[in-house]
Amino acid sequence: MKKNGYKKLQFDFSEDAVERLDDLVKKTDSASRAEVVRSSLKLYEYAIEMLNSGYTLNFEKDGNTVTVVPL
């Protein structure tokens, strides 16, 4: 089924992964699981582009920095 430039995909997820996905739907106030997956894909794509350009990925809180190792 293809409509308005979209293509339907089907994935199998473990029960744990579905729970995590549903938790992200709530935490991000997303409209659907699909919206979370699309947003995650955009973020992952951006992170990979930046890492491939020589940047590092860091999280900072209260003066503490955690550097994320590329996947």
CHARMM-style PDB file with segment names, atoms N, HN, CA, C and O in Angstrom:
ATOM      1  N   MET     1       0.840  -1.182   0.000  1.00  0.00      PROA
ATOM      2  CA  MET     1       0.000   0.000   0.000  1.00  0.00      PROA
ATOM      3  C   MET     1       0.881   1.240   0.000  1.00  0.00      PROA
ATOM      4  O   MET     1       1.686   1.432   0.912  1.00  0.00      PROA
ATOM      5  N   LYS     2       0.737   2.064  -0.997  1.00  0.00      PROA
ATOM      6  HN  LYS     2       0.084   1.908  -1.738  1.00  0.00      PROA
ATOM      7  CA  LYS     2       1.540   3.272  -1.111  1.00  0.00      PROA
ATOM      8  C   LYS     2       0.607   4.454  -1.311  1.00  0.00      PROA
ATOM      9  O   LYS     2      -0.210   4.452  -2.232  1.00  0.00      PROA
ATOM     10  N   LYS     3       0.721   5.465  -0.457  1.00  0.00      PROA
ATOM     11  HN  LYS     3       1.385   5.467   0.291  1.00  0.00      PROA
ATOM     12  CA  LYS     3      -0.109   6.649  -0.605  1.00  0.00      PROA
ATOM     13  C   LYS     3       0.691   7.887  -0.229  1.00  0.00      PROA
ATOM     14  O   LYS     3       1.446   7.879   0.743  1.00  0.00      PROA
ATOM     15  N   ASN     4       0.524   8.923  -0.985  1.00  0.00      PROA
ATOM     16  HN  ASN     4      -0.090   8.930  -1.775  1.00  0.00      PROA
ATOM     17  CA  ASN     4       1.163  10.206  -0.698  1.00  0.00      PROA
ATOM     18  C   ASN     4       2.653  10.099  -0.384  1.00  0.00      PROA
ATOM     19  O   ASN     4       3.139  10.755   0.537  1.00  0.00      PROA
ATOM     20  N   GLY     5       3.372   9.288  -1.131  1.00  0.00      PROA
ATOM     21  HN  GLY     5       2.977   8.755  -1.879  1.00  0.00      PROA
ATOM     22  CA  GLY     5       4.808   9.174  -0.939  1.00  0.00      PROA
ATOM     23  C   GLY     5       5.224   8.298   0.224  1.00  0.00      PROA
ATOM     24  O   GLY     5       6.403   8.271   0.578  1.00  0.00      PROA
ATOM     25  N   TYR     6       4.303   7.590   0.821  1.00  0.00      PROA
ATOM     26  HN  TYR     6       3.345   7.611   0.534  1.00  0.00      PROA
ATOM     27  CA  TYR     6       4.625   6.697   1.925  1.00  0.00      PROA
ATOM     28  C   TYR     6       4.609   5.257   1.446  1.00  0.00      PROA
ATOM     29  O   TYR     6       3.898   4.903   0.505  1.00  0.00      PROA
ATOM     30  N   LYS     7       5.395   4.447   2.104  1.00  0.00      PROA
ATOM     31  HN  LYS     7       5.971   4.735   2.868  1.00  0.00      PROA
ATOM     32  CA  LYS     7       5.434   3.023   1.808  1.00  0.00      PROA
ATOM     33  C   LYS     7       5.239   2.284   3.123  1.00  0.00      PROA
ATOM     34  O   LYS     7       5.914   2.582   4.108  1.00  0.00      PROA
ATOM     35  N   LYS     8       4.341   1.342   3.146  1.00  0.00      PROA
ATOM     36  HN  LYS     8       3.793   1.100   2.345  1.00  0.00      PROA
ATOM     37  CA  LYS     8       4.060   0.591   4.364  1.00  0.00      PROA
ATOM     38  C   LYS     8       5.143  -0.457   4.591  1.00  0.00      PROA
ATOM     39  O   LYS     8       5.486  -1.222   3.691  1.00  0.00      PROA
ATOM     40  N   LEU     9       5.674  -0.476   5.812  1.00  0.00      PROA
ATOM     41  HN  LEU     9       5.394   0.146   6.544  1.00  0.00      PROA
ATOM     42  CA  LEU     9       6.673  -1.449   6.224  1.00  0.00      PROA
ATOM     43  C   LEU     9       6.153  -2.195   7.440  1.00  0.00      PROA
ATOM     44  O   LEU     9       5.336  -1.672   8.198  1.00  0.00      PROA
ATOM     45  N   GLN    10       6.621  -3.400   7.621  1.00  0.00      PROA
ATOM     46  HN  GLN    10       7.285  -3.826   7.005  1.00  0.00      PROA
ATOM     47  CA  GLN    10       6.232  -4.185   8.787  1.00  0.00      PROA
ATOM     48  C   GLN    10       7.488  -4.708   9.459  1.00  0.00      PROA
ATOM     49  O   GLN    10       8.383  -5.232   8.795  1.00  0.00      PROA
ATOM     50  N   PHE    11       7.556  -4.565  10.786  1.00  0.00      PROA
ATOM     51  HN  PHE    11       6.830  -4.139  11.325  1.00  0.00      PROA
ATOM     52  CA  PHE    11       8.703  -5.014  11.562  1.00  0.00      PROA
ATOM     53  C   PHE    11       8.227  -5.904  12.696  1.00  0.00      PROA
ATOM     54  O   PHE    11       7.121  -5.736  13.211  1.00  0.00      PROA
ATOM     55  N   ASP    12       9.066  -6.848  13.078  1.00  0.00      PROA
ATOM     56  HN  ASP    12       9.964  -6.984  12.660  1.00  0.00      PROA
ATOM     57  CA  ASP    12       8.815  -7.655  14.263  1.00  0.00      PROA
ATOM     58  C   ASP    12       9.693  -7.120  15.387  1.00  0.00      PROA
ATOM     59  O   ASP    12      10.905  -6.977  15.230  1.00  0.00      PROA
ATOM     60  N   PHE    13       9.064  -6.827  16.524  1.00  0.00      PROA
ATOM     61  HN  PHE    13       8.079  -6.943  16.652  1.00  0.00      PROA
ATOM     62  CA  PHE    13       9.778  -6.325  17.692  1.00  0.00      PROA
ATOM     63  C   PHE    13       9.545  -7.270  18.859  1.00  0.00      PROA
ATOM     64  O   PHE    13       8.487  -7.892  18.953  1.00  0.00      PROA
ATOM     65  N   SER    14      10.521  -7.380  19.744  1.00  0.00      PROA
ATOM     66  HN  SER    14      11.380  -6.875  19.667  1.00  0.00      PROA
ATOM     67  CA  SER    14      10.319  -8.134  20.977  1.00  0.00      PROA
ATOM     68  C   SER    14       9.330  -7.366  21.850  1.00  0.00      PROA
ATOM     69  O   SER    14       9.089  -6.178  21.638  1.00  0.00      PROA
ATOM     70  N   GLU    15       8.767  -8.058  22.825  1.00  0.00      PROA
ATOM     71  HN  GLU    15       8.963  -9.024  22.997  1.00  0.00      PROA
ATOM     72  CA  GLU    15       7.829  -7.388  23.737  1.00  0.00      PROA
ATOM     73  C   GLU    15       8.515  -6.232  24.450  1.00  0.00      PROA
ATOM     74  O   GLU    15       7.915  -5.174  24.640  1.00  0.00      PROA
ATOM     75  N   ASP    16       9.769  -6.428  24.845  1.00  0.00      PROA
ATOM     76  HN  ASP    16      10.256  -7.287  24.690  1.00  0.00      PROA
ATOM     77  CA  ASP    16      10.521  -5.376  25.512  1.00  0.00      PROA
ATOM     78  C   ASP    16      10.686  -4.153  24.600  1.00  0.00      PROA
ATOM     79  O   ASP    16      10.527  -3.017  25.046  1.00  0.00      PROA
ATOM     80  N   ALA    17      11.000  -4.388  23.348  1.00  0.00      PROA
ATOM     81  HN  ALA    17      11.129  -5.311  22.986  1.00  0.00      PROA
ATOM     82  CA  ALA    17      11.182  -3.278  22.411  1.00  0.00      PROA
ATOM     83  C   ALA    17       9.877  -2.519  22.202  1.00  0.00      PROA
ATOM     84  O   ALA    17       9.888  -1.294  22.083  1.00  0.00      PROA
ATOM     85  N   VAL    18       8.757  -3.229  22.155  1.00  0.00      PROA
ATOM     86  HN  VAL    18       8.748  -4.225  22.252  1.00  0.00      PROA
ATOM     87  CA  VAL    18       7.450  -2.562  21.992  1.00  0.00      PROA
ATOM     88  C   VAL    18       7.145  -1.712  23.226  1.00  0.00      PROA
ATOM     89  O   VAL    18       6.634  -0.599  23.101  1.00  0.00      PROA
ATOM     90  N   GLU    19       7.450  -2.225  24.400  1.00  0.00      PROA
ATOM     91  HN  GLU    19       7.865  -3.129  24.502  1.00  0.00      PROA
ATOM     92  CA  GLU    19       7.242  -1.454  25.629  1.00  0.00      PROA
ATOM     93  C   GLU    19       8.098  -0.191  25.623  1.00  0.00      PROA
ATOM     94  O   GLU    19       7.632   0.885  25.996  1.00  0.00      PROA
ATOM     95  N   ARG    20       9.355  -0.329  25.194  1.00  0.00      PROA
ATOM     96  HN  ARG    20       9.734  -1.203  24.891  1.00  0.00      PROA
ATOM     97  CA  ARG    20      10.242   0.839  25.118  1.00  0.00      PROA
ATOM     98  C   ARG    20       9.729   1.845  24.097  1.00  0.00      PROA
ATOM     99  O   ARG    20       9.768   3.053  24.332  1.00  0.00      PROA
ATOM    100  N   LEU    21       9.255   1.351  22.978  1.00  0.00      PROA
ATOM    101  HN  LEU    21       9.223   0.370  22.787  1.00  0.00      PROA
ATOM    102  CA  LEU    21       8.699   2.223  21.946  1.00  0.00      PROA
ATOM    103  C   LEU    21       7.467   2.960  22.468  1.00  0.00      PROA
ATOM    104  O   LEU    21       7.334   4.167  22.268  1.00  0.00      PROA
ATOM    105  N   ASP    22       6.574   2.241  23.131  1.00  0.00      PROA
ATOM    106  HN  ASP    22       6.683   1.260  23.294  1.00  0.00      PROA
ATOM    107  CA  ASP    22       5.377   2.859  23.696  1.00  0.00      PROA
ATOM    108  C   ASP    22       5.735   3.887  24.771  1.00  0.00      PROA
ATOM    109  O   ASP    22       5.080   4.922  24.892  1.00  0.00      PROA
ATOM    110  N   ASP    23       6.781   3.592  25.552  1.00  0.00      PROA
ATOM    111  HN  ASP    23       7.312   2.750  25.454  1.00  0.00      PROA
ATOM    112  CA  ASP    23       7.240   4.539  26.562  1.00  0.00      PROA
ATOM    113  C   ASP    23       7.733   5.825  25.903  1.00  0.00      PROA
ATOM    114  O   ASP    23       7.473   6.921  26.398  1.00  0.00      PROA
ATOM    115  N   LEU    24       8.445   5.685  24.783  1.00  0.00      PROA
ATOM    116  HN  LEU    24       8.656   4.794  24.381  1.00  0.00      PROA
ATOM    117  CA  LEU    24       8.915   6.873  24.056  1.00  0.00      PROA
ATOM    118  C   LEU    24       7.753   7.668  23.454  1.00  0.00      PROA
ATOM    119  O   LEU    24       7.811   8.896  23.388  1.00  0.00      PROA
ATOM    120  N   VAL    25       6.715   6.982  23.021  1.00  0.00      PROA
ATOM    121  HN  VAL    25       6.668   5.984  23.074  1.00  0.00      PROA
ATOM    122  CA  VAL    25       5.525   7.674  22.508  1.00  0.00      PROA
ATOM    123  C   VAL    25       4.980   8.591  23.604  1.00  0.00      PROA
ATOM    124  O   VAL    25       4.660   9.751  23.345  1.00  0.00      PROA
ATOM    125  N   LYS    26       4.876   8.069  24.826  1.00  0.00      PROA
ATOM    126  HN  LYS    26       5.136   7.127  25.037  1.00  0.00      PROA
ATOM    127  CA  LYS    26       4.353   8.857  25.949  1.00  0.00      PROA
ATOM    128  C   LYS    26       5.305   9.987  26.339  1.00  0.00      PROA
ATOM    129  O   LYS    26       4.885  11.131  26.512  1.00  0.00      PROA
ATOM    130  N   LYS    27       6.593   9.654  26.476  1.00  0.00      PROA
ATOM    131  HN  LYS    27       6.934   8.725  26.335  1.00  0.00      PROA
ATOM    132  CA  LYS    27       7.574  10.656  26.917  1.00  0.00      PROA
ATOM    133  C   LYS    27       7.720  11.816  25.934  1.00  0.00      PROA
ATOM    134  O   LYS    27       7.996  12.946  26.338  1.00  0.00      PROA
ATOM    135  N   THR    28       7.537  11.535  24.654  1.00  0.00      PROA
ATOM    136  HN  THR    28       7.313  10.617  24.327  1.00  0.00      PROA
ATOM    137  CA  THR    28       7.716  12.574  23.629  1.00  0.00      PROA
ATOM    138  C   THR    28       6.397  13.171  23.164  1.00  0.00      PROA
ATOM    139  O   THR    28       6.377  14.042  22.294  1.00  0.00      PROA
ATOM    140  N   ASP    29       5.296  12.703  23.742  1.00  0.00      PROA
ATOM    141  HN  ASP    29       5.313  11.995  24.448  1.00  0.00      PROA
ATOM    142  CA  ASP    29       3.964  13.168  23.350  1.00  0.00      PROA
ATOM    143  C   ASP    29       3.753  13.009  21.842  1.00  0.00      PROA
ATOM    144  O   ASP    29       3.149  13.861  21.191  1.00  0.00      PROA
ATOM    145  N   SER    30       4.256  11.918  21.316  1.00  0.00      PROA
ATOM    146  HN  SER    30       4.747  11.226  21.846  1.00  0.00      PROA
ATOM    147  CA  SER    30       4.119  11.625  19.889  1.00  0.00      PROA
ATOM    148  C   SER    30       2.724  11.083  19.598  1.00  0.00      PROA
ATOM    149  O   SER    30       2.043  10.570  20.486  1.00  0.00      PROA
ATOM    150  N   ALA    31       2.323  11.204  18.367  1.00  0.00      PROA
ATOM    151  HN  ALA    31       2.877  11.620  17.646  1.00  0.00      PROA
ATOM    152  CA  ALA    31       0.997  10.741  17.962  1.00  0.00      PROA
ATOM    153  C   ALA    31       0.951   9.233  17.757  1.00  0.00      PROA
ATOM    154  O   ALA    31      -0.117   8.626  17.845  1.00  0.00      PROA
ATOM    155  N   SER    32       2.115   8.619  17.482  1.00  0.00      PROA
ATOM    156  HN  SER    32       2.983   9.112  17.411  1.00  0.00      PROA
ATOM    157  CA  SER    32       2.112   7.196  17.154  1.00  0.00      PROA
ATOM    158  C   SER    32       3.516   6.612  17.289  1.00  0.00      PROA
ATOM    159  O   SER    32       4.503   7.332  17.441  1.00  0.00      PROA
ATOM    160  N   ARG    33       3.570   5.294  17.230  1.00  0.00      PROA
ATOM    161  HN  ARG    33       2.768   4.709  17.106  1.00  0.00      PROA
ATOM    162  CA  ARG    33       4.857   4.605  17.203  1.00  0.00      PROA
ATOM    163  C   ARG    33       5.623   4.990  15.945  1.00  0.00      PROA
ATOM    164  O   ARG    33       6.840   5.172  15.979  1.00  0.00      PROA
ATOM    165  N   ALA    34       4.907   5.112  14.843  1.00  0.00      PROA
ATOM    166  HN  ALA    34       3.918   4.964  14.815  1.00  0.00      PROA
ATOM    167  CA  ALA    34       5.550   5.466  13.575  1.00  0.00      PROA
ATOM    168  C   ALA    34       6.235   6.826  13.669  1.00  0.00      PROA
ATOM    169  O   ALA    34       7.317   7.020  13.115  1.00  0.00      PROA
ATOM    170  N   GLU    35       5.606   7.763  14.370  1.00  0.00      PROA
ATOM    171  HN  GLU    35       4.727   7.605  14.820  1.00  0.00      PROA
ATOM    172  CA  GLU    35       6.216   9.087  14.529  1.00  0.00      PROA
ATOM    173  C   GLU    35       7.522   8.987  15.318  1.00  0.00      PROA
ATOM    174  O   GLU    35       8.498   9.662  14.993  1.00  0.00      PROA
ATOM    175  N   VAL    36       7.540   8.152  16.346  1.00  0.00      PROA
ATOM    176  HN  VAL    36       6.747   7.604  16.610  1.00  0.00      PROA
ATOM    177  CA  VAL    36       8.764   7.955  17.130  1.00  0.00      PROA
ATOM    178  C   VAL    36       9.846   7.329  16.262  1.00  0.00      PROA
ATOM    179  O   VAL    36      11.003   7.744  16.321  1.00  0.00      PROA
ATOM    180  N   VAL    37       9.484   6.340  15.463  1.00  0.00      PROA
ATOM    181  HN  VAL    37       8.543   6.003  15.415  1.00  0.00      PROA
ATOM    182  CA  VAL    37      10.462   5.686  14.595  1.00  0.00      PROA
ATOM    183  C   VAL    37      11.017   6.686  13.578  1.00  0.00      PROA
ATOM    184  O   VAL    37      12.225   6.719  13.345  1.00  0.00      PROA
ATOM    185  N   ARG    38      10.150   7.499  12.972  1.00  0.00      PROA
ATOM    186  HN  ARG    38       9.168   7.471  13.161  1.00  0.00      PROA
ATOM    187  CA  ARG    38      10.627   8.497  12.002  1.00  0.00      PROA
ATOM    188  C   ARG    38      11.554   9.507  12.660  1.00  0.00      PROA
ATOM    189  O   ARG    38      12.596   9.849  12.101  1.00  0.00      PROA
ATOM    190  N   SER    39      11.182   9.988  13.848  1.00  0.00      PROA
ATOM    191  HN  SER    39      10.336   9.710  14.302  1.00  0.00      PROA
ATOM    192  CA  SER    39      12.034  10.948  14.564  1.00  0.00      PROA
ATOM    193  C   SER    39      13.362  10.320  14.954  1.00  0.00      PROA
ATOM    194  O   SER    39      14.408  10.962  14.865  1.00  0.00      PROA
ATOM    195  N   SER    40      13.319   9.070  15.383  1.00  0.00      PROA
ATOM    196  HN  SER    40      12.468   8.549  15.455  1.00  0.00      PROA
ATOM    197  CA  SER    40      14.542   8.356  15.760  1.00  0.00      PROA
ATOM    198  C   SER    40      15.471   8.192  14.568  1.00  0.00      PROA
ATOM    199  O   SER    40      16.687   8.340  14.691  1.00  0.00      PROA
ATOM    200  N   LEU    41      14.898   7.888  13.428  1.00  0.00      PROA
ATOM    201  HN  LEU    41      13.910   7.768  13.328  1.00  0.00      PROA
ATOM    202  CA  LEU    41      15.691   7.740  12.207  1.00  0.00      PROA
ATOM    203  C   LEU    41      16.389   9.046  11.841  1.00  0.00      PROA
ATOM    204  O   LEU    41      17.559   9.043  11.461  1.00  0.00      PROA
ATOM    205  N   LYS    42      15.673  10.158  11.956  1.00  0.00      PROA
ATOM    206  HN  LYS    42      14.722  10.161  12.265  1.00  0.00      PROA
ATOM    207  CA  LYS    42      16.272  11.474  11.664  1.00  0.00      PROA
ATOM    208  C   LYS    42      17.425  11.768  12.623  1.00  0.00      PROA
ATOM    209  O   LYS    42      18.489  12.224  12.203  1.00  0.00      PROA
ATOM    210  N   LEU    43      17.206  11.506  13.908  1.00  0.00      PROA
ATOM    211  HN  LEU    43      16.342  11.136  14.248  1.00  0.00      PROA
ATOM    212  CA  LEU    43      18.244  11.771  14.901  1.00  0.00      PROA
ATOM    213  C   LEU    43      19.461  10.881  14.679  1.00  0.00      PROA
ATOM    214  O   LEU    43      20.596  11.354  14.740  1.00  0.00      PROA
ATOM    215  N   TYR    44      19.233   9.607  14.424  1.00  0.00      PROA
ATOM    216  HN  TYR    44      18.311   9.223  14.374  1.00  0.00      PROA
ATOM    217  CA  TYR    44      20.328   8.664  14.187  1.00  0.00      PROA
ATOM    218  C   TYR    44      21.113   9.050  12.932  1.00  0.00      PROA
ATOM    219  O   TYR    44      22.343   9.011  12.927  1.00  0.00      PROA
ATOM    220  N   GLU    45      20.405   9.419  11.882  1.00  0.00      PROA
ATOM    221  HN  GLU    45      19.405   9.451  11.886  1.00  0.00      PROA
ATOM    222  CA  GLU    45      21.061   9.833  10.646  1.00  0.00      PROA
ATOM    223  C   GLU    45      21.939  11.060  10.884  1.00  0.00      PROA
ATOM    224  O   GLU    45      23.069  11.119  10.399  1.00  0.00      PROA
ATOM    225  N   TYR    46      21.423  12.039  11.628  1.00  0.00      PROA
ATOM    226  HN  TYR    46      20.505  11.991  12.022  1.00  0.00      PROA
ATOM    227  CA  TYR    46      22.193  13.249  11.925  1.00  0.00      PROA
ATOM    228  C   TYR    46      23.425  12.909  12.767  1.00  0.00      PROA
ATOM    229  O   TYR    46      24.521  13.403  12.500  1.00  0.00      PROA
ATOM    230  N   ALA    47      23.241  12.067  13.781  1.00  0.00      PROA
ATOM    231  HN  ALA    47      22.351  11.666  13.999  1.00  0.00      PROA
ATOM    232  CA  ALA    47      24.366  11.696  14.646  1.00  0.00      PROA
ATOM    233  C   ALA    47      25.457  10.999  13.843  1.00  0.00      PROA
ATOM    234  O   ALA    47      26.638  11.289  14.029  1.00  0.00      PROA
ATOM    235  N   ILE    48      25.083  10.095  12.963  1.00  0.00      PROA
ATOM    236  HN  ILE    48      24.123   9.859  12.812  1.00  0.00      PROA
ATOM    237  CA  ILE    48      26.069   9.388  12.140  1.00  0.00      PROA
ATOM    238  C   ILE    48      26.803  10.352  11.213  1.00  0.00      PROA
ATOM    239  O   ILE    48      28.020  10.251  11.052  1.00  0.00      PROA
ATOM    240  N   GLU    49      26.071  11.285  10.602  1.00  0.00      PROA
ATOM    241  HN  GLU    49      25.083  11.367  10.733  1.00  0.00      PROA
ATOM    242  CA  GLU    49      26.709  12.284   9.728  1.00  0.00      PROA
ATOM    243  C   GLU    49      27.730  13.103  10.498  1.00  0.00      PROA
ATOM    244  O   GLU    49      28.830  13.348  10.004  1.00  0.00      PROA
ATOM    245  N   MET    50      27.373  13.532  11.711  1.00  0.00      PROA
ATOM    246  HN  MET    50      26.479  13.333  12.112  1.00  0.00      PROA
ATOM    247  CA  MET    50      28.290  14.342  12.507  1.00  0.00      PROA
ATOM    248  C   MET    50      29.506  13.524  12.952  1.00  0.00      PROA
ATOM    249  O   MET    50      30.637  14.006  12.892  1.00  0.00      PROA
ATOM    250  N   LEU    51      29.270  12.289  13.396  1.00  0.00      PROA
ATOM    251  HN  LEU    51      28.351  11.898  13.445  1.00  0.00      PROA
ATOM    252  CA  LEU    51      30.378  11.429  13.807  1.00  0.00      PROA
ATOM    253  C   LEU    51      31.315  11.148  12.634  1.00  0.00      PROA
ATOM    254  O   LEU    51      32.534  11.136  12.802  1.00  0.00      PROA
ATOM    255  N   ASN    52      30.753  10.925  11.456  1.00  0.00      PROA
ATOM    256  HN  ASN    52      29.762  10.934  11.320  1.00  0.00      PROA
ATOM    257  CA  ASN    52      31.580  10.679  10.271  1.00  0.00      PROA
ATOM    258  C   ASN    52      32.338  11.922   9.827  1.00  0.00      PROA
ATOM    259  O   ASN    52      33.303  11.825   9.069  1.00  0.00      PROA
ATOM    260  N   SER    53      31.903  13.092  10.295  1.00  0.00      PROA
ATOM    261  HN  SER    53      31.119  13.171  10.910  1.00  0.00      PROA
ATOM    262  CA  SER    53      32.594  14.346   9.974  1.00  0.00      PROA
ATOM    263  C   SER    53      33.640  14.701  11.021  1.00  0.00      PROA
ATOM    264  O   SER    53      34.254  15.766  10.952  1.00  0.00      PROA
ATOM    265  N   GLY    54      33.846  13.808  11.999  1.00  0.00      PROA
ATOM    266  HN  GLY    54      33.346  12.943  12.055  1.00  0.00      PROA
ATOM    267  CA  GLY    54      34.888  14.036  12.989  1.00  0.00      PROA
ATOM    268  C   GLY    54      34.402  14.609  14.313  1.00  0.00      PROA
ATOM    269  O   GLY    54      35.213  14.826  15.213  1.00  0.00      PROA
ATOM    270  N   TYR    55      33.121  14.857  14.457  1.00  0.00      PROA
ATOM    271  HN  TYR    55      32.463  14.681  13.725  1.00  0.00      PROA
ATOM    272  CA  TYR    55      32.588  15.367  15.719  1.00  0.00      PROA
ATOM    273  C   TYR    55      32.454  14.241  16.728  1.00  0.00      PROA
ATOM    274  O   TYR    55      32.423  13.066  16.362  1.00  0.00      PROA
ATOM    275  N   THR    56      32.375  14.609  18.005  1.00  0.00      PROA
ATOM    276  HN  THR    56      32.400  15.564  18.303  1.00  0.00      PROA
ATOM    277  CA  THR    56      32.065  13.638  19.053  1.00  0.00      PROA
ATOM    278  C   THR    56      30.678  13.970  19.592  1.00  0.00      PROA
ATOM    279  O   THR    56      30.194  15.095  19.467  1.00  0.00      PROA
ATOM    280  N   LEU    57      30.063  12.978  20.185  1.00  0.00      PROA
ATOM    281  HN  LEU    57      30.456  12.064  20.286  1.00  0.00      PROA
ATOM    282  CA  LEU    57      28.732  13.160  20.754  1.00  0.00      PROA
ATOM    283  C   LEU    57      28.871  13.153  22.263  1.00  0.00      PROA
ATOM    284  O   LEU    57      29.285  12.156  22.855  1.00  0.00      PROA
ATOM    285  N   ASN    58      28.518  14.289  22.892  1.00  0.00      PROA
ATOM    286  HN  ASN    58      28.182  15.099  22.411  1.00  0.00      PROA
ATOM    287  CA  ASN    58      28.669  14.448  24.334  1.00  0.00      PROA
ATOM    288  C   ASN    58      27.339  14.844  24.971  1.00  0.00      PROA
ATOM    289  O   ASN    58      26.526  15.550  24.373  1.00  0.00      PROA
ATOM    290  N   PHE    59      27.144  14.379  26.181  1.00  0.00      PROA
ATOM    291  HN  PHE    59      27.804  13.806  26.667  1.00  0.00      PROA
ATOM    292  CA  PHE    59      26.023  14.817  27.002  1.00  0.00      PROA
ATOM    293  C   PHE    59      26.613  15.479  28.240  1.00  0.00      PROA
ATOM    294  O   PHE    59      27.535  14.944  28.855  1.00  0.00      PROA
ATOM    295  N   GLU    60      26.080  16.644  28.604  1.00  0.00      PROA
ATOM    296  HN  GLU    60      25.331  17.078  28.105  1.00  0.00      PROA
ATOM    297  CA  GLU    60      26.601  17.375  29.756  1.00  0.00      PROA
ATOM    298  C   GLU    60      25.493  17.646  30.761  1.00  0.00      PROA
ATOM    299  O   GLU    60      24.359  17.958  30.398  1.00  0.00      PROA
ATOM    300  N   LYS    61      25.853  17.519  32.038  1.00  0.00      PROA
ATOM    301  HN  LYS    61      26.774  17.266  32.333  1.00  0.00      PROA
ATOM    302  CA  LYS    61      24.926  17.842  33.113  1.00  0.00      PROA
ATOM    303  C   LYS    61      25.739  18.183  34.350  1.00  0.00      PROA
ATOM    304  O   LYS    61      26.610  17.417  34.763  1.00  0.00      PROA
ATOM    305  N   ASP    62      25.451  19.331  34.934  1.00  0.00      PROA
ATOM    306  HN  ASP    62      24.744  19.954  34.599  1.00  0.00      PROA
ATOM    307  CA  ASP    62      26.100  19.754  36.179  1.00  0.00      PROA
ATOM    308  C   ASP    62      27.617  19.654  36.111  1.00  0.00      PROA
ATOM    309  O   ASP    62      28.257  19.228  37.073  1.00  0.00      PROA
ATOM    310  N   GLY    63      28.191  20.040  34.987  1.00  0.00      PROA
ATOM    311  HN  GLY    63      27.671  20.386  34.206  1.00  0.00      PROA
ATOM    312  CA  GLY    63      29.639  20.027  34.842  1.00  0.00      PROA
ATOM    313  C   GLY    63      30.237  18.677  34.494  1.00  0.00      PROA
ATOM    314  O   GLY    63      31.447  18.570  34.294  1.00  0.00      PROA
ATOM    315  N   ASN    64      29.427  17.667  34.422  1.00  0.00      PROA
ATOM    316  HN  ASN    64      28.444  17.753  34.585  1.00  0.00      PROA
ATOM    317  CA  ASN    64      29.899  16.329  34.047  1.00  0.00      PROA
ATOM    318  C   ASN    64      29.610  16.093  32.564  1.00  0.00      PROA
ATOM    319  O   ASN    64      28.533  16.424  32.068  1.00  0.00      PROA
ATOM    320  N   THR    65      30.577  15.523  31.875  1.00  0.00      PROA
ATOM    321  HN  THR    65      31.452  15.254  32.278  1.00  0.00      PROA
ATOM    322  CA  THR    65      30.423  15.234  30.442  1.00  0.00      PROA
ATOM    323  C   THR    65      30.593  13.751  30.196  1.00  0.00      PROA
ATOM    324  O   THR    65      31.520  13.119  30.703  1.00  0.00      PROA
ATOM    325  N   VAL    66      29.688  13.212  29.414  1.00  0.00      PROA
ATOM    326  HN  VAL    66      28.936  13.725  29.002  1.00  0.00      PROA
ATOM    327  CA  VAL    66      29.768  11.815  28.983  1.00  0.00      PROA
ATOM    328  C   VAL    66      29.907  11.821  27.470  1.00  0.00      PROA
ATOM    329  O   VAL    66      29.073  12.394  26.770  1.00  0.00      PROA
ATOM    330  N   THR    67      30.953  11.187  26.964  1.00  0.00      PROA
ATOM    331  HN  THR    67      31.631  10.721  27.533  1.00  0.00      PROA
ATOM    332  CA  THR    67      31.167  11.083  25.530  1.00  0.00      PROA
ATOM    333  C   THR    67      30.630   9.737  25.064  1.00  0.00      PROA
ATOM    334  O   THR    67      30.954   8.692  25.628  1.00  0.00      PROA
ATOM    335  N   VAL    68      29.806   9.781  24.030  1.00  0.00      PROA
ATOM    336  HN  VAL    68      29.542  10.629  23.572  1.00  0.00      PROA
ATOM    337  CA  VAL    68      29.203   8.568  23.491  1.00  0.00      PROA
ATOM    338  C   VAL    68      30.116   7.995  22.432  1.00  0.00      PROA
ATOM    339  O   VAL    68      30.562   8.712  21.536  1.00  0.00      PROA
ATOM    340  N   VAL    69      30.393   6.726  22.526  1.00  0.00      PROA
ATOM    341  HN  VAL    69      30.031   6.143  23.253  1.00  0.00      PROA
ATOM    342  CA  VAL    69      31.238   6.043  21.548  1.00  0.00      PROA
ATOM    343  C   VAL    69      30.382   5.743  20.313  1.00  0.00      PROA
ATOM    344  O   VAL    69      29.259   5.256  20.443  1.00  0.00      PROA
ATOM    345  N   PRO    70      30.906   6.032  19.119  1.00  0.00      PROA
ATOM    346  CA  PRO    70      30.138   5.764  17.899  1.00  0.00      PROA
ATOM    347  C   PRO    70      29.713   4.301  17.810  1.00  0.00      PROA
ATOM    348  O   PRO    70      30.437   3.397  18.227  1.00  0.00      PROA
ATOM    349  N   LEU    71      28.543   4.097  17.266  1.00  0.00      PROA
ATOM    350  HN  LEU    71      27.955   4.831  16.927  1.00  0.00      PROA
ATOM    351  CA  LEU    71      28.000   2.742  17.130  1.00  0.00      PROA
ATOM    352  C   LEU    71      28.580   2.037  15.938  1.00  0.00      PROA
ATOM    353  OT1 LEU    71      28.234   0.886  15.673  1.00  0.00      PROA
TER     354      LEU     71
END
